[in-house]
Amino acid sequence: MSQGQVRFPLDSNRRKRWNKSMHITVATPDGPFTIIADDHYVLASGWTSDPAALRALIHPELRVRVNSADSDRVLTQAQEAVQSYYGGHVAAPSAVPVRQKSGPYREHAWDTLRQVAPGAPVTYAEFARRSGSAAAVRAAAGACAKNAAALFVPCHRVMRTDGTLGGFRYGLDLKQSLLDREGR
């Protein structure tokens, strides 16, 4: 394990209690960034060193996904994408597979968010339009608020119509830092 990584203890009782997902925490200029993955996908991520806080964001049906040696592959890919992002390759997280579960609109909205290019933020109204329902601005904002996979599903790229930042689970200073890094 390289420096900056923290692994979830794998004793059998804790593994069962945390539903066998694996995590890693990466040091970034914006603070610790934790990623939780199963054997195929990133399930949750964000600027925290507390995996339990992220685990709570994962849909219950996804929490029971089985862990295997492949979670290391996904975690390595995700860690490399985060490091690349902070190294200037701001599109790198878009290549990492992500899985979130919700209703059809929200799942489609999360897929739509992954298409918002770095350096080209959109408004909540535009995000709603791209998600298939121009009138569903509140639903689009709700998709951002419920996004468990920060950075990989870039909800930080959505702003208010008046040009102000709007909300962000990890704070507006961090949202501004990410937008600045992406060349907003």
Buried (B, 14 or more C-beta within 10 A) or exposed (E): EEEBBBEBEEEEEEBEEBBBBBBBBBBBEBEBBBBBBBBBBBBBBBBBEEBEEBBEBBBEEBBEBEBEEBBBEBBEBBBBBBBBBBEEEBBBBBEBEBBBBBEEBBBBBBEBBBEBEBEEBBBBBBBBBBBEBEEBBEBBBBBBEBBBBBBBBBBBBBBEEEEEBBBBBBBEEBBBBBBEBBEE
